[in-house]
Amino acid sequence: MRVRGLVVAFFALVSCTTTNAVAQEKGQTGLTMGYPATIGLIWHVSDTMALRPELSFSRASNELSSSTPPATSSSTGTGEAVALSGLFYVRKWESVGAYFSPRYAYSHSSTSSQSVSGSNSTNTSSTHSVTGSIGVQYSVNRRFGVFGEAGFGYTRQNSHSSLAVYDNKGNAWATRTAIGAILYF
């Protein structure tokens, strides 16, 4: 709940402090939609820098029923992630801009299960990621743009299971790619 409150406060602050301008100029704000599945904002702080906060969430449930013998098991899972990228434009050609982007992301997921035997378990996981990417942004017109980026990063994950009574900590180095669209206000 605390992460959700921080995300809402950040989006409110960013949306209240922006002004209208032309494509990719200081103060311009837009809505971003990307893959991997995220929704966010982009705010051009200056002609050479932009901030891109992102948010993603998921919820899934599953129920398994058996008629012989009559039994039911179920599970429910939720996940939330927030991220903040800084875009530093290093070169611009008419409607194309090349940038490098440091990015920090935090995600949390939780799964609750009830088995046929009636035992309950809860698994939680939190992840911190730091990534560096290079990217290109193309403004199709004043109100619409697309972007693509590729990079490399470090991830640290902590997991806990109530049923198996374990704590797991892991580290990983991995590549990251992203594509998306921008709808400017």
N, C-alpha and C positions, 0 to 999 in steps of 0.2 A: 504494500500500500504506500509506503514511503517513497519508493521509486516513481510510482504513478503520480503522486503529488508534485514531485520535483519536475517531472516531464511536463505536466500541465502548466506549472508556474513558468517554466522556461519558454514554452510555446507562447504563452500569454505575453511575456516580456518582449519576446522577439516581434510578435505581431503588433504590439502597441508602439514600438519605437521605430517603425519603418516609414518611409515616404515613397511616393511614386517617382519613377524615373524611366529612362529608356533602357532597352535590353542591355544587361550586364554592366550597368553603370551603378555607381555608389547609391546605396539605399534601396535598390530594387529587391523585391521579395517575390518568391514563387513557391508553389507546391511541388514536391518531388515524389515520384513513384518509381520504384526500382526493383530490380531482381539482383540478389536475393530479396524476397518479399519485404519491402519496407515502405513506409510513408513518412514524409518529412517536409521540411521547409528549407529554402535556400535564401540567404540574405547576403547581398553584396555590400560588405562593409566599406569597401573602396573599389577602385577600378582594378586593383591587383589582388584583392583578397575577398573571400566569401566564407560564410559559416553555413554548415548543413547539418542541423540536428535531425535525427531519424528515430522512428518508433516502429516496432513490430510486436504482434501478439498472436497467440493461438490458444484454442481450447478444443479438446477432443474428449469424447466419452465412448465407451464400448461396453456392451452387455452381452454375455454368453449364457444361453439357456439350454438346458438338457432335459429331455422328457423322461429318460430312464437312467437312473432315478431322477426325480424332479430336483433340479438344482440350478442356481444362478450365480454367476460371478460377474463383477463389474470393475471398471477402472475409469478414472477421470484424470485428464492431464491439462495443465495450463502452462503457458510460457509467455514471458514478456522480455523485450530487449529495447535498450536505448543506446544511441550512438551519437557522437559529435565528430564531424570532420571539418578541418580547415582546408580551404582550397586556395592555394597561392599560385596565381597565374604568372607563368614565366614567359609566355609568348602569345601574341594575338595576331591573327590574320583575319581581317574583315569580320566574318561571323563565326570564326573558329578560335577557340582559346585552349592552349595547352597548360596544364597545371600539375603541381605535385600536392599530395594530400596526406597529412598525418591524420589518423583516426583512432578514437578510443570508443570501445563498445562494452556494455555490461548486459548480461542476460541472466535470467533466473527461470527455472522450470520446476514444476512439482507434479508428481503423479501419485494418486491415491488408488489403492486396489483393495477389493474384498474378494477373497477366494471362495470356492464352493464349500470349503470346510468352515468358513466363517472367520478366518483370520484376516486381519487388516494390516496393510503396510503403506508406508509413505516414503517416497524417494524424492529428494530435492537436489538441485544442482545449480551452482552459480558460476559464471564464467566472466573473466576480464580479458579483453583483447586489445592489443595495440598494433596498428598496421600502418605501413607507409605505401602509398600508391602513386602512380602517374596516370594522368587521364587527359581526355580531350572532350570539350564541350562545344556543340554546334548549335547556334541559334537559327532555327528555321525561319522564324520571323520575330517580331517584337514580343509576342506573347507565348511562344512555344520553342523549346529547345530539347536536345537529347545529349546524353553523356555516356561515356564508357571509360572504365579504368581497370588497371591491373596492378597488383602489388604483392607484398610479402609481409607477414606479421607473426606475432607471438601471442599465444593464448595460455591462460592459467585457469584450471577448472577445479572446483571443490564439489564433491558429491557426498550425500549422506543417505543411508537406508535405515529405516526403523526396524524392519523385519530381520535383515541380516546383521544388523548392528555393526555397520562399518562406516568408515570415513575414507574417502578416496581423494587424493590430490594428484593432478596431472598437469604437465606442461606440453606444449606443442608448437612447432614452427610450421607454417603453412602458407600457401599462396592464397590470394583473394582476388576475385574479379567481380565487377558490378556493371550493370547497364541500367539506364533509366531515362525518364522523360521529365521535363520541367514545364509547368504551366504557370506563367508569370501573371501576377495580379494587375 
